[in-house]
Amino acid sequence: MIETPYLLFLGDAPDGLAAKVAQGIKDWRPDASLGQFRMEGCNANMHLPDMTITEAAAAGCKTLVIGVANRGGVISDAWKSVLVEALDAGMDVASGLHNLLNDEADLVEAAERNGKTLHDVRIPTVDYPIANGKKRTGKRCLAVGTDCSVGKMYTGIAMEREMLKRGMKATFRATGQTGILITGDGVPLDAVIADFMAGSVEYLTPDNDADHWDLIEGQGSLFHVSYSGVTMALVHGGQPDALILSHEPTRAHMRGLPEYQQPTLQQLRDTALPLAQVANPDCKVVGISVNTQHMSEDEANAYLAKVEAEMGLPTVDPFRHGAGRLVDALDAV
């Protein structure tokens, strides 16, 4: 188990979206988020106390969590001295990057010297099967996005909390580093060998009670040429009964791809639904989740109303306004 509370390491993140791991932990595990560490040039801010390593250790931080998700998932050489300092100060270090802590000799030596642990959460720990496509009992909901980092995870967690509050049977199923760090369990889907990705999602969402909902964390986008593979594994391996369309309307282009534009919500619906119906012919699109964090309240409300009128589906920002209407839509499936 990864010990809390955390010091969230923002490093030299160029913007807030690059620190989405830290943002997710701070938003959904505020009890575990004691402070933040920012290097020179960092343009992300979780609005937590800025702490030195010495201050964080004195305050009781048990684990420094790398809260940056850079392209390619690389541990920067510029970060190394901070990570070693944290280990020397008595903290463990946790990371969800593709570049593993335990592959870095200097970090391994510092951890061994201090009797501390390096937690790499992006390592598959199960020999996952190849997907068989067999129908499973229980119900499943998947958020699919017009782009990466548009709020698919937030949608699933917000819906789970609302459903549990209502006494419904629901489980958020994490499929990425941030979700795993928040919940403590899940499948690091983009680190699973391609032939076993859909099978790992089947493993993650097994047979369950007829009235139980698995809320599967979405990844990537069918329209993102870099990361569409993980999305397809979720669409087929998850066999969702319900899809939630997720969108962030203020983007100028696809994340990390300036030459590509986001699809419309209509395009997303008309692409994702037939693909989902390959594995589950009864799948339906039941609602729309919009990330309005960069809009004023009036702008957000106007945009949500416009989309709902155009699409004929309940449209909400589940983090800003609550996930109640999306849960109502699931209840009708």
DAWOUR-V70062 format. One record per pair of residues at least 24 apart in sequence whose C-alpha atoms are under 6 Angstrom apart, sorted by the first residue. I is the first residue (numbers start at 1). GAP is how many residues later the second one is. Records with the same first field share a line. If there is no record, write none. Layout:
I->GAP  GAP
This chain:
3->59
4->28  58
5->27  28  56  57
6->26  27  28  55  57  58
7->27  28  29  54  57
8->28  56  57  59
9->27  28  56  57  58
10->27  28  57  58
11->27  28
12->27  29  30
13->29  30  31
14->28  29
15->28  29
16->28
18->50  51
19->48  49  50
21->46  47  157
22->45
25->157
53->33
62->29
63->28  29  30
64->29
65->28  29  30
66->29
73->24  25  26
74->25
75->24
87->24
92->24  25
93->25
94->24  25
95->25
96->24  25  26  81
122->66
128->72
129->67  70
130->66  69
131->67  68
136->71
137->70  71  73
138->70  71  72  74
139->73  74
140->73  74  100  101
141->74  99  100  101  102
142->74  98  101
143->75  100  101  102
144->74  101  102
145->76  100  101  102
146->75  101  116  117
147->74
148->72  73
150->97  98
152->66
153->64
156->59
158->165
159->164
169->43
170->42  43  44
171->43  44
172->43
173->42  43  44
174->43
175->42
197->36
198->35  39
201->36  37
202->35
235->41
236->43
239->40  41
241->42
242->41  42  43
243->42
244->43  44
245->43
246->42  43  44
247->43
248->42  43
286->43
287->26  27  39
288->27
289->26  27  28
290->26  27
291->26
